[in-house]
């Protein structure tokens, strides 16, 4: 498993804290961002070792956030998990499907924990 905190990017008021708690219960330290701007701010100010991001965010999409994060931290390219329940944006959905580690909502907390633990 990766070192550093997991940057969890989820704008849903109930799901974000629930996923954060699920990781903390398994001793996986994490910080929660509710949008892309918040995610970049946390990326710059905290010790981030992996990212778990929703595809649809209020100020961006997961594809553009991935590019912005890799611009700052290219070392996170193989420690990035994207999650989605679907998207109306065809380009973003194709990108989601091409990602090596993805979670389809709804998923079980154990699936998230297993995916994070399997990261290099």
Backbone as XML, in Angstrom:
<?xml version="1.0"?>
<chain id="A" units="angstrom">
  <residue number="1" name="UNK">
    <atom name="N" x="0.840" y="-1.187" z="0.000"/>
    <atom name="CA" x="0.000" y="0.000" z="0.000"/>
    <atom name="C" x="0.880" y="1.244" z="0.000"/>
  </residue>
  <residue number="2" name="UNK">
    <atom name="N" x="0.360" y="2.290" z="-0.526"/>
    <atom name="CA" x="1.069" y="3.545" z="-0.674"/>
    <atom name="C" x="1.319" y="4.230" z="0.674"/>
  </residue>
  <residue number="3" name="UNK">
    <atom name="N" x="2.337" y="5.082" z="0.709"/>
    <atom name="CA" x="2.576" y="5.888" z="1.901"/>
    <atom name="C" x="1.969" y="7.270" z="1.679"/>
  </residue>
  <residue number="4" name="UNK">
    <atom name="N" x="1.670" y="7.947" z="2.753"/>
    <atom name="CA" x="0.998" y="9.236" z="2.658"/>
    <atom name="C" x="-0.496" y="9.056" z="2.746"/>
  </residue>
  <residue number="5" name="UNK">
    <atom name="N" x="-1.196" y="10.157" z="2.796"/>
    <atom name="CA" x="-2.653" y="10.127" z="2.916"/>
    <atom name="C" x="-3.311" y="9.922" z="1.559"/>
  </residue>
  <residue number="6" name="UNK">
    <atom name="N" x="-4.503" y="9.376" z="1.606"/>
    <atom name="CA" x="-5.339" y="9.268" z="0.419"/>
    <atom name="C" x="-6.114" y="10.576" z="0.295"/>
  </residue>
  <residue number="7" name="UNK">
    <atom name="N" x="-6.029" y="11.184" z="-0.862"/>
    <atom name="CA" x="-6.845" y="12.357" z="-1.178"/>
    <atom name="C" x="-8.151" y="11.844" z="-1.759"/>
  </residue>
  <residue number="8" name="UNK">
    <atom name="N" x="-9.227" y="11.961" z="-0.995"/>
    <atom name="CA" x="-10.549" y="11.491" z="-1.390"/>
    <atom name="C" x="-11.329" y="12.692" z="-1.900"/>
  </residue>
  <residue number="9" name="UNK">
    <atom name="N" x="-11.776" y="12.625" z="-3.159"/>
    <atom name="CA" x="-12.488" y="13.749" z="-3.778"/>
    <atom name="C" x="-13.909" y="13.298" z="-4.107"/>
  </residue>
  <residue number="10" name="UNK">
    <atom name="N" x="-14.862" y="13.768" z="-3.290"/>
    <atom name="CA" x="-16.262" y="13.375" z="-3.433"/>
    <atom name="C" x="-17.133" y="14.515" z="-2.941"/>
  </residue>
  <residue number="11" name="UNK">
    <atom name="N" x="-18.031" y="14.998" z="-3.797"/>
    <atom name="CA" x="-18.865" y="16.152" z="-3.448"/>
    <atom name="C" x="-20.169" y="15.797" z="-2.745"/>
  </residue>
  <residue number="12" name="UNK">
    <atom name="N" x="-20.543" y="14.540" z="-2.719"/>
    <atom name="CA" x="-21.787" y="14.147" z="-2.065"/>
    <atom name="C" x="-21.631" y="14.285" z="-0.543"/>
  </residue>
  <residue number="13" name="UNK">
    <atom name="N" x="-22.553" y="15.037" z="0.080"/>
    <atom name="CA" x="-22.473" y="15.342" z="1.507"/>
    <atom name="C" x="-22.532" y="14.119" z="2.412"/>
  </residue>
  <residue number="14" name="UNK">
    <atom name="N" x="-23.159" y="13.055" z="1.966"/>
    <atom name="CA" x="-23.245" y="11.842" z="2.769"/>
    <atom name="C" x="-22.170" y="10.831" z="2.393"/>
  </residue>
  <residue number="15" name="UNK">
    <atom name="N" x="-21.959" y="10.652" z="1.102"/>
    <atom name="CA" x="-21.017" y="9.637" z="0.636"/>
    <atom name="C" x="-19.568" y="9.982" z="0.977"/>
  </residue>
  <residue number="16" name="UNK">
    <atom name="N" x="-19.174" y="11.234" z="0.794"/>
    <atom name="CA" x="-17.792" y="11.617" z="1.076"/>
    <atom name="C" x="-17.361" y="11.277" z="2.489"/>
  </residue>
  <residue number="17" name="UNK">
    <atom name="N" x="-18.076" y="11.767" z="3.516"/>
    <atom name="CA" x="-17.699" y="11.423" z="4.886"/>
    <atom name="C" x="-17.794" y="9.923" z="5.185"/>
  </residue>
  <residue number="18" name="UNK">
    <atom name="N" x="-18.759" y="9.234" z="4.579"/>
    <atom name="CA" x="-18.886" y="7.790" z="4.799"/>
    <atom name="C" x="-17.669" y="7.041" z="4.240"/>
  </residue>
  <residue number="19" name="UNK">
    <atom name="N" x="-17.219" y="7.420" z="3.046"/>
    <atom name="CA" x="-16.035" y="6.772" z="2.469"/>
    <atom name="C" x="-14.789" y="7.098" z="3.282"/>
  </residue>
  <residue number="20" name="UNK">
    <atom name="N" x="-14.685" y="8.336" z="3.730"/>
    <atom name="CA" x="-13.550" y="8.739" z="4.561"/>
    <atom name="C" x="-13.498" y="7.905" z="5.845"/>
  </residue>
  <residue number="21" name="UNK">
    <atom name="N" x="-14.648" y="7.738" z="6.469"/>
    <atom name="CA" x="-14.724" y="6.938" z="7.692"/>
    <atom name="C" x="-14.369" y="5.482" z="7.419"/>
  </residue>
  <residue number="22" name="UNK">
    <atom name="N" x="-14.847" y="4.934" z="6.315"/>
    <atom name="CA" x="-14.541" y="3.538" z="5.962"/>
    <atom name="C" x="-13.035" y="3.327" z="5.832"/>
  </residue>
  <residue number="23" name="UNK">
    <atom name="N" x="-12.349" y="4.293" z="5.247"/>
    <atom name="CA" x="-10.889" y="4.192" z="5.130"/>
    <atom name="C" x="-10.225" y="4.328" z="6.491"/>
  </residue>
  <residue number="24" name="UNK">
    <atom name="N" x="-10.674" y="5.285" z="7.292"/>
    <atom name="CA" x="-10.076" y="5.504" z="8.619"/>
    <atom name="C" x="-10.235" y="4.290" z="9.515"/>
  </residue>
  <residue number="25" name="UNK">
    <atom name="N" x="-11.380" y="3.615" z="9.430"/>
    <atom name="CA" x="-11.611" y="2.406" z="10.226"/>
    <atom name="C" x="-10.562" y="1.347" z="9.901"/>
  </residue>
  <residue number="26" name="UNK">
    <atom name="N" x="-10.118" y="1.334" z="8.647"/>
    <atom name="CA" x="-9.089" y="0.379" z="8.209"/>
    <atom name="C" x="-7.675" y="0.954" z="8.330"/>
  </residue>
  <residue number="27" name="UNK">
    <atom name="N" x="-7.540" y="2.010" z="9.134"/>
    <atom name="CA" x="-6.239" y="2.665" z="9.372"/>
    <atom name="C" x="-5.598" y="3.204" z="8.108"/>
  </residue>
  <residue number="28" name="UNK">
    <atom name="N" x="-6.433" y="3.713" z="7.210"/>
    <atom name="CA" x="-5.937" y="4.350" z="5.989"/>
    <atom name="C" x="-6.185" y="5.846" z="6.145"/>
  </residue>
  <residue number="29" name="UNK">
    <atom name="N" x="-5.123" y="6.617" z="6.419"/>
    <atom name="CA" x="-5.303" y="8.055" z="6.611"/>
    <atom name="C" x="-5.746" y="8.724" z="5.316"/>
  </residue>
  <residue number="30" name="UNK">
    <atom name="N" x="-6.643" y="9.696" z="5.444"/>
    <atom name="CA" x="-7.160" y="10.360" z="4.252"/>
    <atom name="C" x="-7.632" y="11.760" z="4.584"/>
  </residue>
  <residue number="31" name="UNK">
    <atom name="N" x="-7.737" y="12.564" z="3.537"/>
    <atom name="CA" x="-8.327" y="13.899" z="3.627"/>
    <atom name="C" x="-9.405" y="13.979" z="2.557"/>
  </residue>
  <residue number="32" name="UNK">
    <atom name="N" x="-10.469" y="14.712" z="2.869"/>
    <atom name="CA" x="-11.628" y="14.786" z="1.978"/>
    <atom name="C" x="-11.713" y="16.151" z="1.318"/>
  </residue>
  <residue number="33" name="UNK">
    <atom name="N" x="-11.797" y="16.153" z="0.003"/>
    <atom name="CA" x="-12.039" y="17.365" z="-0.784"/>
    <atom name="C" x="-13.421" y="17.241" z="-1.407"/>
  </residue>
  <residue number="34" name="UNK">
    <atom name="N" x="-14.132" y="18.367" z="-1.507"/>
    <atom name="CA" x="-15.494" y="18.329" z="-2.049"/>
    <atom name="C" x="-15.581" y="18.831" z="-3.479"/>
  </residue>
  <residue number="35" name="UNK">
    <atom name="N" x="-14.454" y="19.298" z="-4.026"/>
    <atom name="CA" x="-14.420" y="19.742" z="-5.421"/>
    <atom name="C" x="-12.972" y="19.738" z="-5.908"/>
  </residue>
  <residue number="36" name="UNK">
    <atom name="N" x="-12.778" y="20.049" z="-7.171"/>
    <atom name="CA" x="-11.444" y="20.012" z="-7.756"/>
    <atom name="C" x="-10.501" y="21.045" z="-7.169"/>
  </residue>
  <residue number="37" name="UNK">
    <atom name="N" x="-10.989" y="22.259" z="-6.941"/>
    <atom name="CA" x="-10.141" y="23.318" z="-6.381"/>
    <atom name="C" x="-9.658" y="22.935" z="-4.986"/>
  </residue>
  <residue number="38" name="UNK">
    <atom name="N" x="-10.561" y="22.376" z="-4.188"/>
    <atom name="CA" x="-10.209" y="21.918" z="-2.843"/>
    <atom name="C" x="-9.171" y="20.794" z="-2.925"/>
  </residue>
  <residue number="39" name="UNK">
    <atom name="N" x="-9.338" y="19.907" z="-3.904"/>
    <atom name="CA" x="-8.399" y="18.794" z="-4.079"/>
    <atom name="C" x="-6.988" y="19.297" z="-4.392"/>
  </residue>
  <residue number="40" name="UNK">
    <atom name="N" x="-6.874" y="20.266" z="-5.284"/>
    <atom name="CA" x="-5.562" y="20.811" z="-5.627"/>
    <atom name="C" x="-4.935" y="21.515" z="-4.423"/>
  </residue>
  <residue number="41" name="UNK">
    <atom name="N" x="-5.750" y="22.233" z="-3.663"/>
    <atom name="CA" x="-5.248" y="22.907" z="-2.460"/>
    <atom name="C" x="-4.703" y="21.885" z="-1.463"/>
  </residue>
  <residue number="42" name="UNK">
    <atom name="N" x="-5.442" y="20.805" z="-1.233"/>
    <atom name="CA" x="-4.989" y="19.774" z="-0.310"/>
    <atom name="C" x="-3.763" y="19.044" z="-0.848"/>
  </residue>
  <residue number="43" name="UNK">
    <atom name="N" x="-3.716" y="18.833" z="-2.140"/>
    <atom name="CA" x="-2.564" y="18.183" z="-2.760"/>
    <atom name="C" x="-1.289" y="18.974" z="-2.484"/>
  </residue>
  <residue number="44" name="UNK">
    <atom name="N" x="-1.403" y="20.291" z="-2.508"/>
    <atom name="CA" x="-0.250" y="21.166" z="-2.291"/>
    <atom name="C" x="0.120" y="21.314" z="-0.822"/>
  </residue>
  <residue number="45" name="UNK">
    <atom name="N" x="-0.832" y="21.067" z="0.072"/>
    <atom name="CA" x="-0.585" y="21.364" z="1.483"/>
    <atom name="C" x="-0.461" y="20.135" z="2.380"/>
  </residue>
  <residue number="46" name="UNK">
    <atom name="N" x="-0.660" y="18.951" z="1.850"/>
    <atom name="CA" x="-0.636" y="17.750" z="2.673"/>
    <atom name="C" x="0.256" y="16.696" z="2.020"/>
  </residue>
  <residue number="47" name="UNK">
    <atom name="N" x="0.580" y="15.664" z="2.768"/>
    <atom name="CA" x="1.388" y="14.564" z="2.246"/>
    <atom name="C" x="0.449" y="13.543" z="1.616"/>
  </residue>
  <residue number="48" name="UNK">
    <atom name="N" x="0.264" y="13.654" z="0.308"/>
    <atom name="CA" x="-0.675" y="12.795" z="-0.415"/>
    <atom name="C" x="0.089" y="11.675" z="-1.112"/>
  </residue>
  <residue number="49" name="UNK">
    <atom name="N" x="-0.395" y="10.444" z="-0.904"/>
    <atom name="CA" x="0.244" y="9.296" z="-1.524"/>
    <atom name="C" x="-0.620" y="8.601" z="-2.553"/>
  </residue>
  <residue number="50" name="UNK">
    <atom name="N" x="-1.909" y="8.951" z="-2.606"/>
    <atom name="CA" x="-2.841" y="8.347" z="-3.567"/>
    <atom name="C" x="-4.074" y="9.233" z="-3.670"/>
  </residue>
  <residue number="51" name="UNK">
    <atom name="N" x="-4.834" y="9.031" z="-4.749"/>
    <atom name="CA" x="-6.047" y="9.815" z="-4.977"/>
    <atom name="C" x="-7.193" y="8.866" z="-5.310"/>
  </residue>
  <residue number="52" name="UNK">
    <atom name="N" x="-8.343" y="9.138" z="-4.695"/>
    <atom name="CA" x="-9.605" y="8.483" z="-5.051"/>
    <atom name="C" x="-10.566" y="9.609" z="-5.394"/>
  </residue>
  <residue number="53" name="UNK">
    <atom name="N" x="-11.002" y="9.674" z="-6.646"/>
    <atom name="CA" x="-11.814" y="10.802" z="-7.082"/>
    <atom name="C" x="-13.074" y="10.373" z="-7.811"/>
  </residue>
  <residue number="54" name="UNK">
    <atom name="N" x="-14.126" y="11.122" z="-7.564"/>
    <atom name="CA" x="-15.359" y="10.962" z="-8.315"/>
    <atom name="C" x="-15.142" y="11.498" z="-9.730"/>
  </residue>
  <residue number="55" name="UNK">
    <atom name="N" x="-15.876" y="10.972" z="-10.687"/>
    <atom name="CA" x="-15.784" y="11.464" z="-12.060"/>
    <atom name="C" x="-16.499" y="12.800" z="-12.222"/>
  </residue>
  <residue number="56" name="UNK">
    <atom name="N" x="-17.634" y="12.958" z="-11.554"/>
    <atom name="CA" x="-18.423" y="14.187" z="-11.678"/>
    <atom name="C" x="-18.272" y="15.027" z="-10.413"/>
  </residue>
  <residue number="57" name="UNK">
    <atom name="N" x="-17.759" y="16.235" z="-10.599"/>
    <atom name="CA" x="-17.564" y="17.167" z="-9.492"/>
    <atom name="C" x="-18.205" y="18.496" z="-9.852"/>
  </residue>
  <residue number="58" name="UNK">
    <atom name="N" x="-18.518" y="19.338" z="-8.867"/>
    <atom name="CA" x="-19.223" y="20.578" z="-9.174"/>
    <atom name="C" x="-18.435" y="21.570" z="-10.028"/>
  </residue>
  <residue number="59" name="UNK">
    <atom name="N" x="-17.111" y="21.559" z="-9.928"/>
    <atom name="CA" x="-16.313" y="22.559" z="-10.649"/>
    <atom name="C" x="-15.434" y="21.978" z="-11.748"/>
  </residue>
  <residue number="60" name="UNK">
    <atom name="N" x="-15.457" y="20.668" z="-11.931"/>
    <atom name="CA" x="-14.622" y="20.020" z="-12.949"/>
    <atom name="C" x="-15.113" y="18.593" z="-13.131"/>
  </residue>
  <residue number="61" name="UNK">
    <atom name="N" x="-14.389" y="17.819" z="-13.926"/>
    <atom name="CA" x="-14.677" y="16.384" z="-13.989"/>
    <atom name="C" x="-13.398" y="15.635" z="-13.624"/>
  </residue>
  <residue number="62" name="UNK">
    <atom name="N" x="-13.543" y="14.361" z="-13.351"/>
    <atom name="CA" x="-12.405" y="13.560" z="-12.914"/>
    <atom name="C" x="-11.273" y="13.519" z="-13.919"/>
  </residue>
  <residue number="63" name="UNK">
    <atom name="N" x="-11.603" y="13.567" z="-15.194"/>
    <atom name="CA" x="-10.589" y="13.532" z="-16.239"/>
    <atom name="C" x="-9.709" y="14.783" z="-16.180"/>
  </residue>
  <residue number="64" name="UNK">
    <atom name="N" x="-10.323" y="15.957" z="-16.065"/>
    <atom name="CA" x="-9.552" y="17.196" z="-15.988"/>
    <atom name="C" x="-8.806" y="17.310" z="-14.661"/>
  </residue>
  <residue number="65" name="UNK">
    <atom name="N" x="-9.421" y="16.816" z="-13.579"/>
    <atom name="CA" x="-8.739" y="16.825" z="-12.285"/>
    <atom name="C" x="-7.507" y="15.925" z="-12.325"/>
  </residue>
  <residue number="66" name="UNK">
    <atom name="N" x="-7.626" y="14.766" z="-12.957"/>
    <atom name="CA" x="-6.493" y="13.848" z="-13.111"/>
    <atom name="C" x="-5.333" y="14.560" z="-13.813"/>
  </residue>
  <residue number="67" name="UNK">
    <atom name="N" x="-5.625" y="15.265" z="-14.890"/>
    <atom name="CA" x="-4.580" y="15.993" z="-15.619"/>
    <atom name="C" x="-3.938" y="17.066" z="-14.735"/>
  </residue>
  <residue number="68" name="UNK">
    <atom name="N" x="-4.741" y="17.788" z="-13.977"/>
    <atom name="CA" x="-4.214" y="18.836" z="-13.100"/>
    <atom name="C" x="-3.351" y="18.246" z="-11.987"/>
  </residue>
  <residue number="69" name="UNK">
    <atom name="N" x="-3.799" y="17.135" z="-11.427"/>
    <atom name="CA" x="-3.018" y="16.492" z="-10.362"/>
    <atom name="C" x="-1.704" y="15.963" z="-10.913"/>
  </residue>
  <residue number="70" name="UNK">
    <atom name="N" x="-1.742" y="15.342" z="-12.077"/>
    <atom name="CA" x="-0.499" y="14.805" z="-12.648"/>
    <atom name="C" x="0.457" y="15.915" z="-13.067"/>
  </residue>
  <residue number="71" name="UNK">
    <atom name="N" x="-0.074" y="17.078" z="-13.410"/>
    <atom name="CA" x="0.791" y="18.223" z="-13.710"/>
    <atom name="C" x="1.613" y="18.592" z="-12.476"/>
  </residue>
  <residue number="72" name="UNK">
    <atom name="N" x="0.994" y="18.507" z="-11.302"/>
    <atom name="CA" x="1.669" y="18.826" z="-10.039"/>
    <atom name="C" x="2.453" y="17.642" z="-9.491"/>
  </residue>
  <residue number="73" name="UNK">
    <atom name="N" x="1.883" y="16.442" z="-9.634"/>
    <atom name="CA" x="2.463" y="15.247" z="-9.029"/>
    <atom name="C" x="2.402" y="14.059" z="-9.988"/>
  </residue>
  <residue number="74" name="UNK">
    <atom name="N" x="3.302" y="14.007" z="-10.972"/>
    <atom name="CA" x="3.272" y="12.894" z="-11.929"/>
    <atom name="C" x="3.454" y="11.522" z="-11.278"/>
  </residue>
  <residue number="75" name="UNK">
    <atom name="N" x="4.034" y="11.499" z="-10.087"/>
    <atom name="CA" x="4.235" y="10.229" z="-9.382"/>
    <atom name="C" x="2.919" y="9.569" z="-8.953"/>
  </residue>
  <residue number="76" name="UNK">
    <atom name="N" x="1.820" y="10.297" z="-9.014"/>
    <atom name="CA" x="0.525" y="9.728" z="-8.618"/>
    <atom name="C" x="-0.209" y="9.042" z="-9.771"/>
  </residue>
  <residue number="77" name="UNK">
    <atom name="N" x="0.401" y="8.967" z="-10.943"/>
    <atom name="CA" x="-0.287" y="8.407" z="-12.114"/>
    <atom name="C" x="-0.750" y="6.969" z="-11.903"/>
  </residue>
  <residue number="78" name="UNK">
    <atom name="N" x="-0.005" y="6.172" z="-11.162"/>
    <atom name="CA" x="-0.408" y="4.780" z="-10.937"/>
    <atom name="C" x="-0.998" y="4.584" z="-9.539"/>
  </residue>
  <residue number="79" name="UNK">
    <atom name="N" x="-1.315" y="5.674" z="-8.877"/>
    <atom name="CA" x="-1.951" y="5.615" z="-7.557"/>
    <atom name="C" x="-3.204" y="6.492" z="-7.565"/>
  </residue>
  <residue number="80" name="UNK">
    <atom name="N" x="-4.020" y="6.289" z="-8.584"/>
    <atom name="CA" x="-5.216" y="7.093" z="-8.811"/>
    <atom name="C" x="-6.387" y="6.158" z="-9.065"/>
  </residue>
  <residue number="81" name="UNK">
    <atom name="N" x="-7.412" y="6.284" z="-8.253"/>
    <atom name="CA" x="-8.636" y="5.493" z="-8.408"/>
    <atom name="C" x="-9.758" y="6.462" z="-8.742"/>
  </residue>
  <residue number="82" name="UNK">
    <atom name="N" x="-10.521" y="6.135" z="-9.761"/>
    <atom name="CA" x="-11.656" y="6.984" z="-10.135"/>
    <atom name="C" x="-12.943" y="6.193" z="-9.909"/>
  </residue>
  <residue number="83" name="UNK">
    <atom name="N" x="-13.978" y="6.894" z="-9.444"/>
    <atom name="CA" x="-15.258" y="6.246" z="-9.165"/>
    <atom name="C" x="-16.383" y="7.022" z="-9.836"/>
  </residue>
  <residue number="84" name="UNK">
    <atom name="N" x="-17.422" y="6.280" z="-10.247"/>
    <atom name="CA" x="-18.533" y="6.943" z="-10.920"/>
    <atom name="C" x="-19.773" y="6.062" z="-10.923"/>
  </residue>
  <residue number="85" name="UNK">
    <atom name="N" x="-20.913" y="6.737" z="-10.964"/>
    <atom name="CA" x="-22.183" y="6.063" z="-11.146"/>
    <atom name="C" x="-22.728" y="6.256" z="-12.546"/>
  </residue>
  <residue number="86" name="UNK">
    <atom name="N" x="-21.895" y="6.845" z="-13.418"/>
    <atom name="CA" x="-22.305" y="7.119" z="-14.788"/>
    <atom name="C" x="-22.052" y="8.573" z="-15.127"/>
  </residue>
  <residue number="87" name="UNK">
    <atom name="N" x="-22.065" y="8.885" z="-16.400"/>
    <atom name="CA" x="-21.814" y="10.257" z="-16.817"/>
    <atom name="C" x="-22.505" y="10.540" z="-18.138"/>
  </residue>
  <residue number="88" name="UNK">
    <atom name="N" x="-23.044" y="11.750" z="-18.248"/>
    <atom name="CA" x="-23.637" y="12.176" z="-19.512"/>
    <atom name="C" x="-22.575" y="12.653" z="-20.486"/>
  </residue>
  <residue number="89" name="UNK">
    <atom name="N" x="-21.399" y="12.929" z="-19.984"/>
    <atom name="CA" x="-20.278" y="13.403" z="-20.792"/>
    <atom name="C" x="-19.564" y="12.189" z="-21.402"/>
  </residue>
  <residue number="90" name="UNK">
    <atom name="N" x="-19.759" y="11.971" z="-22.686"/>
    <atom name="CA" x="-19.219" y="10.782" z="-23.357"/>
    <atom name="C" x="-17.703" y="10.715" z="-23.275"/>
  </residue>
  <residue number="91" name="UNK">
    <atom name="N" x="-17.021" y="11.832" z="-23.482"/>
    <atom name="CA" x="-15.556" y="11.843" z="-23.429"/>
    <atom name="C" x="-15.057" y="11.462" z="-22.037"/>
  </residue>
  <residue number="92" name="UNK">
    <atom name="N" x="-15.653" y="12.026" z="-20.998"/>
    <atom name="CA" x="-15.246" y="11.711" z="-19.626"/>
    <atom name="C" x="-15.558" y="10.253" z="-19.291"/>
  </residue>
  <residue number="93" name="UNK">
    <atom name="N" x="-16.688" y="9.755" z="-19.775"/>
    <atom name="CA" x="-17.043" y="8.358" z="-19.504"/>
    <atom name="C" x="-16.065" y="7.404" z="-20.183"/>
  </residue>
  <residue number="94" name="UNK">
    <atom name="N" x="-15.672" y="7.705" z="-21.415"/>
    <atom name="CA" x="-14.672" y="6.866" z="-22.098"/>
    <atom name="C" x="-13.361" y="6.871" z="-21.330"/>
  </residue>
  <residue number="95" name="UNK">
    <atom name="N" x="-12.981" y="8.045" z="-20.839"/>
    <atom name="CA" x="-11.754" y="8.145" z="-20.045"/>
    <atom name="C" x="-11.882" y="7.287" z="-18.790"/>
  </residue>
  <residue number="96" name="UNK">
    <atom name="N" x="-13.028" y="7.398" z="-18.099"/>
    <atom name="CA" x="-13.272" y="6.597" z="-16.901"/>
    <atom name="C" x="-13.082" y="5.109" z="-17.196"/>
  </residue>
  <residue number="97" name="UNK">
    <atom name="N" x="-13.694" y="4.649" z="-18.271"/>
    <atom name="CA" x="-13.603" y="3.230" z="-18.619"/>
    <atom name="C" x="-12.180" y="2.806" z="-18.966"/>
  </residue>
  <residue number="98" name="UNK">
    <atom name="N" x="-11.349" y="3.743" z="-19.412"/>
    <atom name="CA" x="-9.962" y="3.410" z="-19.768"/>
    <atom name="C" x="-9.029" y="3.366" z="-18.563"/>
  </residue>
  <residue number="99" name="UNK">
    <atom name="N" x="-9.475" y="3.876" z="-17.433"/>
    <atom name="CA" x="-8.605" y="3.936" z="-16.264"/>
    <atom name="C" x="-8.357" y="2.543" z="-15.705"/>
  </residue>
  <residue number="100" name="UNK">
    <atom name="N" x="-7.118" y="2.268" z="-15.281"/>
    <atom name="CA" x="-6.804" y="0.921" z="-14.789"/>
    <atom name="C" x="-7.517" y="0.559" z="-13.486"/>
  </residue>
  <residue number="101" name="UNK">
    <atom name="N" x="-7.735" y="1.534" z="-12.605"/>
    <atom name="CA" x="-8.419" y="1.249" z="-11.341"/>
    <atom name="C" x="-9.640" y="2.156" z="-11.243"/>
  </residue>
  <residue number="102" name="UNK">
    <atom name="N" x="-10.812" y="1.535" z="-11.262"/>
    <atom name="CA" x="-12.062" y="2.292" z="-11.223"/>
    <atom name="C" x="-13.075" y="1.543" z="-10.368"/>
  </residue>
  <residue number="103" name="UNK">
    <atom name="N" x="-13.964" y="2.303" z="-9.781"/>
    <atom name="CA" x="-15.046" y="1.735" z="-8.980"/>
    <atom name="C" x="-16.372" y="2.246" z="-9.532"/>
  </residue>
  <residue number="104" name="UNK">
    <atom name="N" x="-17.284" y="1.327" z="-9.787"/>
    <atom name="CA" x="-18.620" y="1.672" z="-10.277"/>
    <atom name="C" x="-19.543" y="1.824" z="-9.073"/>
  </residue>
  <residue number="105" name="UNK">
    <atom name="N" x="-20.149" y="3.007" z="-8.928"/>
    <atom name="CA" x="-21.104" y="3.224" z="-7.841"/>
    <atom name="C" x="-22.424" y="2.549" z="-8.184"/>
  </residue>
  <residue number="106" name="UNK">
    <atom name="N" x="-23.097" y="1.967" z="-7.223"/>
    <atom name="CA" x="-22.671" y="1.849" z="-5.836"/>
    <atom name="C" x="-21.694" y="0.693" z="-5.660"/>
  </residue>
  <residue number="107" name="UNK">
    <atom name="N" x="-20.798" y="0.845" z="-4.719"/>
    <atom name="CA" x="-19.846" y="-0.216" z="-4.396"/>
    <atom name="C" x="-19.796" y="-0.377" z="-2.885"/>
  </residue>
  <residue number="108" name="UNK">
    <atom name="N" x="-19.256" y="-1.485" z="-2.462"/>
    <atom name="CA" x="-19.115" y="-1.770" z="-1.033"/>
    <atom name="C" x="-17.848" y="-1.092" z="-0.499"/>
  </residue>
  <residue number="109" name="UNK">
    <atom name="N" x="-17.882" y="-0.701" z="0.762"/>
    <atom name="CA" x="-16.702" y="-0.088" z="1.371"/>
    <atom name="C" x="-15.480" y="-0.990" z="1.249"/>
  </residue>
  <residue number="110" name="UNK">
    <atom name="N" x="-15.692" y="-2.290" z="1.368"/>
    <atom name="CA" x="-14.561" y="-3.224" z="1.273"/>
    <atom name="C" x="-13.904" y="-3.178" z="-0.105"/>
  </residue>
  <residue number="111" name="UNK">
    <atom name="N" x="-14.680" y="-2.858" z="-1.143"/>
    <atom name="CA" x="-14.102" y="-2.727" z="-2.480"/>
    <atom name="C" x="-13.171" y="-1.515" z="-2.553"/>
  </residue>
  <residue number="112" name="UNK">
    <atom name="N" x="-13.587" y="-0.412" z="-1.941"/>
    <atom name="CA" x="-12.737" y="0.776" z="-1.896"/>
    <atom name="C" x="-11.461" y="0.487" z="-1.118"/>
  </residue>
  <residue number="113" name="UNK">
    <atom name="N" x="-11.609" y="-0.109" z="0.049"/>
    <atom name="CA" x="-10.442" y="-0.423" z="0.889"/>
    <atom name="C" x="-9.489" y="-1.350" z="0.136"/>
  </residue>
  <residue number="114" name="UNK">
    <atom name="N" x="-10.016" y="-2.382" z="-0.511"/>
    <atom name="CA" x="-9.169" y="-3.323" z="-1.265"/>
    <atom name="C" x="-8.449" y="-2.617" z="-2.410"/>
  </residue>
  <residue number="115" name="UNK">
    <atom name="N" x="-9.141" y="-1.734" z="-3.116"/>
    <atom name="CA" x="-8.509" y="-1.020" z="-4.224"/>
    <atom name="C" x="-7.381" y="-0.125" z="-3.723"/>
  </residue>
  <residue number="116" name="UNK">
    <atom name="N" x="-7.595" y="0.575" z="-2.625"/>
    <atom name="CA" x="-6.546" y="1.440" z="-2.064"/>
    <atom name="C" x="-5.370" y="0.591" z="-1.572"/>
  </residue>
  <residue number="117" name="UNK">
    <atom name="N" x="-5.658" y="-0.492" z="-0.898"/>
    <atom name="CA" x="-4.589" y="-1.343" z="-0.375"/>
    <atom name="C" x="-3.772" y="-1.993" z="-1.484"/>
  </residue>
  <residue number="118" name="UNK">
    <atom name="N" x="-4.364" y="-2.167" z="-2.661"/>
    <atom name="CA" x="-3.663" y="-2.806" z="-3.781"/>
    <atom name="C" x="-2.779" y="-1.830" z="-4.564"/>
  </residue>
  <residue number="119" name="UNK">
    <atom name="N" x="-2.898" y="-0.542" z="-4.283"/>
    <atom name="CA" x="-2.070" y="0.438" z="-5.008"/>
    <atom name="C" x="-0.606" y="0.233" z="-4.687"/>
  </residue>
  <residue number="120" name="UNK">
    <atom name="N" x="0.268" y="0.508" z="-5.674"/>
    <atom name="CA" x="1.703" y="0.340" z="-5.405"/>
    <atom name="C" x="2.224" y="1.375" z="-4.413"/>
  </residue>
</chain>
